[in-house]
Amino acid sequence: MKKIVSFLLWSVCFVVLLAIGDQFLLRYPGKSVPVLHEFQQFYRSFRSRLLDTEPPSPVEQASPGRQVQNVSVPPVATPQAPQYVYVDQDGQLNFAVSLDEIPRAFRDGAQPLNNQ
């Protein structure tokens, strides 16, 4: 029984120390120590990916006391998935997004892809 209580006590101490370290790395203003500041940036990024949360935006980090409103992010261009496949005169397999991208000589042999 004494071993179980000792194990539980040390486990609680370990979890409390981890929580203290976590909060230190999140909240301590480490700008005066460059190495600490860099490690804090890494830790925040790692923690946000580990817990699957959104890290604060650079605007929120620059002005922690202010609410930022009406911030628009430009859309990111995403490449379209190929829709057609065709074989050219050299026997090479080629992909195209639309029929317009396929040379006229190979349009009859082009086959649509099953994008699921």
C-alpha atoms as one frame of an Amber mdcrd trajectory, in Angstrom:
protein
   0.000   0.000   0.000   2.866   2.338   0.824   4.388   1.803  -2.633   1.119
   2.665  -4.378   0.701   5.870  -2.383   4.318   6.810  -3.071   3.850   6.134
  -6.787   0.662   8.232  -6.924   2.293  11.087  -5.010   5.312  11.181  -7.339
   3.019  10.931 -10.377   1.014  13.943  -9.193   4.248  15.878  -8.538   5.472
  15.045 -12.045   2.216  16.199 -13.672   2.256  19.439 -11.652   5.862  20.134
 -12.710   4.929  19.500 -16.347   2.007  21.936 -16.049   4.275  24.577 -14.483
   6.834  24.129 -17.269   4.095  24.329 -19.886   2.700  27.567 -18.509   6.197
  29.036 -18.132   6.948  28.373 -21.802   3.604  29.856 -22.848   3.491  32.972
 -20.684   6.997  34.087 -19.666   8.121  37.095 -21.736  11.413  35.666 -22.954
  12.334  38.411 -25.411  15.333  39.445 -23.325  16.890  35.984 -23.754  17.072
  35.137 -27.486  17.492  31.384 -26.991  14.478  31.215 -24.680  12.398  33.274
 -27.117  13.253  30.926 -30.010  12.468  27.863 -27.889   9.156  29.377 -26.813
   8.185  29.930 -30.451   9.058  26.319 -31.241   7.181  25.050 -28.192   4.027
  27.035 -29.017   4.032  25.722 -32.557   4.696  22.143 -31.405   2.022  22.343
 -28.714  -0.581  23.702 -31.133   0.118  20.856 -33.572   0.132  18.282 -30.780
  -3.160  19.457 -29.297  -4.604  20.295 -32.746  -5.377  23.887 -31.855  -4.825
  27.008 -33.867  -1.748  28.990 -32.799  -2.317  32.706 -32.271  -1.851  34.740
 -35.409   1.145  37.107 -35.668  -1.255  40.050 -35.299  -2.596  38.661 -32.015
   0.942  38.019 -30.774   1.988  41.593 -31.586  -0.975  43.140 -29.782  -2.156
  40.797 -27.007  -4.420  43.404 -25.362  -6.337  44.414 -28.488  -9.102  42.642
 -30.338  -8.449  42.393 -34.055 -11.527  42.612 -36.241 -12.209  42.429 -39.963
  -8.951  40.735 -40.857  -9.232  39.173 -44.287  -6.879  36.501 -45.506  -6.407
  36.250 -49.267  -7.429  32.900 -50.721  -4.662  30.453 -51.464  -4.565  29.108
 -54.996  -4.848  25.349 -54.883  -3.839  23.308 -57.893  -6.675  21.495 -59.567
  -6.621  17.743 -59.728  -6.084  16.250 -63.172  -9.327  15.254 -64.865  -8.027
  13.542 -68.019  -5.243  11.157 -68.978  -3.833  10.640 -72.485  -0.877   9.030
 -74.227   1.296  11.130 -76.562   3.203  10.062 -79.696   6.181   8.835 -77.608
   3.962   6.572 -75.507   4.259   8.821 -72.430   1.295   9.011 -70.070   0.166
  12.629 -69.530  -2.423  14.263 -67.304  -4.545  17.338 -67.990  -7.079  19.364
 -66.036  -9.281  20.109 -69.044  -9.687  18.953 -72.623  -8.334  22.310 -73.806
  -4.911  21.422 -72.404  -4.727  18.249 -74.487  -3.355  18.659 -78.024  -6.038
  18.103 -80.678  -4.295  15.028 -82.066  -4.639  13.223 -78.721  -8.109  14.364
 -77.595  -9.878  11.354 -79.098  -7.736   8.994 -77.007  -8.059  11.002 -73.782
  -9.941   9.296 -70.975 -11.580  10.975 -67.981 -10.223  10.052 -64.555 -12.439
   8.811 -61.778 -11.748  11.398 -59.015 -13.341  10.057 -55.869
